[in-house]
Amino acid sequence: MYPNPAHESIALDNNNDIPSETLDVEIYDTTGRQVIGYGSYKEGELLDISMLANGHYIVKSTSEDKKTTTKKLIKN
């Protein structure tokens, strides 16, 4: 995931963590509440995070075959 920290948008670089053509992406705040959900994300596309308040978030990616990965995001 880059850039991190980020201000307006992020892109996921899956590095074969989850080999898949498309991913479902969810972003959670530190209380565990889902604040954004993206379906059918393709590697390299930009995800708009400009509406998020500054802080720490968890980005969860789920592949078509239900494999998941989570990464920490800092929004500034």
Helices and strands as residue ranges (DSSP letters): E 9-10, E 23-28, E 34-41, E 47-48, E 55-63, E 68-75
